[in-house]
Amino acid sequence: MPREVVDDIDRRARNRSKFILDAVRRELERRRREELRLSLRNPHKESDAVADLGMDDWGASLPQEATDELLDPEGGREVRWRSGTGWSTSDKES
């Protein structure tokens, strides 16, 4: 890393490693969002076909099998998305 960049970081942050880690994480998240935007603007052909059919038609096109055993509704646990925290299994938090 160029010395002037290191010096600039050191003038602005007490913990150089944490500063760099935070910057890298922000950049990775920015790139993930950009990749998602590109994907949404240029969906796969299979995605277009599903969207054109609609979810009901798509679901009806799936093979007819005994699927009741695939999911036990009593076997899971409720989760909730919390902004800034992520997925949480506790619904008692507000």
C-alpha positions as CSV (number, residue, x, y, z in Angstrom):
1,M,0.0,0.0,0.0
2,P,1.4,3.4,-0.9
3,R,3.0,5.2,2.1
4,E,0.9,8.3,1.6
5,V,-2.3,6.3,1.8
6,V,-1.2,4.6,5.0
7,D,-0.3,8.1,6.4
8,D,-3.7,9.4,5.4
9,I,-5.4,6.5,7.1
10,D,-3.4,7.0,10.3
11,R,-4.3,10.7,10.5
12,R,-8.0,9.8,10.4
13,A,-8.2,6.5,12.4
14,R,-6.8,5.2,15.6
15,N,-7.0,1.6,14.5
16,R,-5.6,1.2,10.9
17,S,-6.6,-2.5,10.6
18,K,-10.2,-1.8,11.7
19,F,-10.4,1.1,9.3
20,I,-9.2,-1.1,6.4
21,L,-11.5,-3.9,7.4
22,D,-14.5,-1.6,7.5
23,A,-13.6,-0.1,4.1
24,V,-13.2,-3.5,2.5
25,R,-16.6,-4.7,3.9
26,R,-18.3,-1.5,2.6
27,E,-16.8,-2.1,-0.8
28,L,-17.8,-5.8,-0.9
29,E,-21.4,-4.9,0.0
30,R,-21.4,-2.1,-2.6
31,R,-20.2,-4.6,-5.2
32,R,-22.9,-7.2,-4.1
33,R,-25.6,-4.6,-4.5
34,E,-24.2,-3.6,-8.0
35,E,-24.2,-7.3,-9.0
36,L,-27.8,-7.6,-7.9
37,R,-28.8,-4.5,-9.8
38,L,-27.1,-5.9,-13.0
39,S,-28.8,-9.2,-12.5
40,L,-32.2,-7.6,-12.1
41,R,-31.6,-5.5,-15.3
42,N,-30.5,-8.6,-17.2
43,P,-32.4,-11.6,-15.7
44,H,-31.6,-15.2,-16.8
45,K,-33.9,-16.5,-19.6
46,E,-35.3,-19.1,-17.1
47,S,-36.3,-16.2,-14.8
48,D,-38.1,-14.5,-17.6
49,A,-40.1,-17.6,-18.4
50,V,-41.1,-18.0,-14.7
51,A,-42.2,-14.4,-14.5
52,D,-44.1,-14.7,-17.8
53,L,-46.0,-17.7,-16.5
54,G,-46.8,-16.3,-13.1
55,M,-46.2,-18.1,-9.9
56,D,-49.5,-20.0,-10.0
57,D,-48.9,-21.4,-13.4
58,W,-45.3,-22.2,-12.6
59,G,-46.3,-24.0,-9.4
60,A,-48.9,-26.0,-11.4
61,S,-46.2,-27.0,-13.9
62,L,-44.2,-28.7,-11.2
63,P,-44.3,-32.5,-11.1
64,Q,-47.3,-33.9,-9.1
65,E,-45.7,-35.8,-6.2
66,A,-46.6,-36.5,-2.6
67,T,-45.0,-33.4,-1.1
68,D,-46.7,-33.4,2.3
69,E,-43.8,-35.3,3.9
70,L,-41.2,-32.8,2.6
71,L,-42.1,-30.1,5.2
72,D,-43.0,-30.4,8.8
73,P,-44.7,-27.1,9.8
74,E,-44.2,-27.9,13.4
75,G,-40.5,-28.7,13.0
76,G,-39.3,-25.2,12.3
77,R,-39.0,-22.1,14.3
78,E,-40.2,-18.6,13.6
79,V,-37.6,-16.1,12.5
80,R,-37.8,-12.4,11.9
81,W,-35.6,-10.0,9.9
82,R,-34.3,-7.0,11.9
83,S,-32.6,-4.2,10.1
84,G,-29.0,-3.8,11.2
85,T,-29.1,-7.1,13.1
86,G,-30.2,-9.7,10.6
87,W,-32.3,-12.8,11.2
88,S,-33.5,-13.3,14.7
89,T,-35.3,-16.3,16.2
90,S,-36.7,-14.2,19.1
91,D,-39.9,-12.4,18.4
92,K,-39.9,-10.8,21.8
93,E,-37.5,-8.1,20.7
94,S,-39.1,-5.0,19.3
